[in-house]
Amino acid sequence: MYPDDGTWTSGLTHLECGRCGERYDADVPQNVCRCGSPLLARYDLDRVRASVRPADIAARGADLWRYRELLPVRDPANVTTLGEGWTPIVPLTAYGRRIGVPGLLAKDEGMLPTGSFKARGAAVGVSRARELGLRHLTLPTNGNAGAAWATYAARAETECLVVMPQDAPQVTRKESLAAGARVYLVDGLIGDAGRIAGQAVRHGWFSAATLREPYRIEGKKTMGLEIAEQFGWRVPDVVVYPTGGGVGLIGIRKALDELAALGWITGRLPRFVAVQASGCAPIVRAFASGAETAEPWPADQARTVAFGINVGAALGDFLILSALRDSKGTAVAVDDRDILAEQAACAAADGVLMCPEGAATLAAVRRLRADGWLGGDEEVLVLNTGSALKYEDSLQVGQPPLLARDADLPPEATAPAAPAGTTGAGPGPGTPR
């Protein structure tokens, strides 16, 4: 149970179709609109503005529930939490200078419970499902979402059925099983997993698939709320996001729109950049052609080391494309070779080891700077959506030499001479380590 200080309120009023605008009751379980499009949570922003100020939020706990007025859970007793939220924004100073973008920063979602940004959507989605009396949830996943929903479902004493491609990262399969989920593998991609999860829905399970329930996006949007607060209630010039289903990008844009309507941020919003792998880039292709929706990527051609963005068809494609165009942003496809090269370069330069999806944003930033889309003086924020440790097989590093027990260190391991006036005794009192 989340601690209730007597001030808990949610401004949630209703759900609204993101395409046709039809309204739905938020207090009964809902999936998608009759037109087949995602439903979005809407809030009484006048009420929120009258009940809370940024200074009030600053005094609250360092988790995503600090933004409770803009979240859909009405009763804190229904909150299912593992302390998620408030991830750091880290300057990529050395790497950024190297590629000509000295104002480069990364929001590191790998610090979250279950090791990815999916914990945000799971925390809010499971909490709201619990509030609505749903106790059997199912979803297809490329790995991390399944691990997150299985984990939070276990904490909420809720059953979870996960279907994932057999090529998903092994650790996510193990996480889901360890959390007690029913896990099924499919010889195919996430779309194939989705069809099997759909069979579970017909047998009484509630679909928690991407954008097929309205509250995962509300958890993801807290990235945008945090970004604004961490920047001092302003926004960076550019936000670069690895895009598969696109819920994170849509959610960040939704958060910033709500903050602008509240008057908590002013001025222009960031330019959004959607990054995909060249082996699966339906959004990039649609953006380049000027289309309002994206044609599905052929399943037999979809492949990338950045498995989390290997999504051939996104239900919210029109929302992603709208966010890009409205913000004067763009969409970029990058090769796996470049993803792995930038992952290694950033780790060596700044000590930040990104997951392949996060590293894809670095490859995109380098490309955009080289092409002149970025001038080099912008404040550019990339999202690292998960821990690289979940993708052990993708880390392209050499094998360290094996030494015999009585071997001497090789000459290249000899440290340079210490500067004059120092000793080898280690840091003294007050010396930073």
Salt bridges, closest charged atoms under 4 A:
ASP5 OD1 - ARG68 NH1 3.59
GLU16 OE1 - HIS14 NE2 3.94
GLU16 OE2 - ARG42 NH2 3.25
GLU22 OE2 - ARG34 NH2 1.97
ASP27 OD1 - ARG74 NE 2.99
ASP27 OD1 - ARG128 NH2 2.88
ASP46 OD1 - ARG49 NH1 2.82
ASP56 OD1 - ARG53 NH2 3.61
GLU69 OE2 - ARG60 NH2 2.82
GLU109 OE1 - ARG120 NE 2.52
GLU131 OE1 - ARG128 NH1 2.63
GLU175 OE1 - LYS390 NZ 2.78
ASP192 OD1 - ARG195 NH2 2.29
GLU218 OE1 - LYS221 NZ 2.73
GLU218 OE2 - LYS254 NZ 3.00
GLU226 OE1 - LYS107 NZ 2.85
GLU226 OE2 - ARG120 NH1 2.80
GLU229 OE2 - ARG66 NH2 2.78
ASP237 OD1 - ARG268 NH2 2.48
ASP257 OD1 - ARG253 NE 3.06
GLU258 OE1 - LYS221 NZ 2.76
GLU258 OE2 - LYS254 NZ 2.62
GLU342 OE2 - ARG366 NE 2.93
GLU378 OE2 - ARG271 NH2 3.47
GLU379 OE1 - ARG234 NH1 2.82
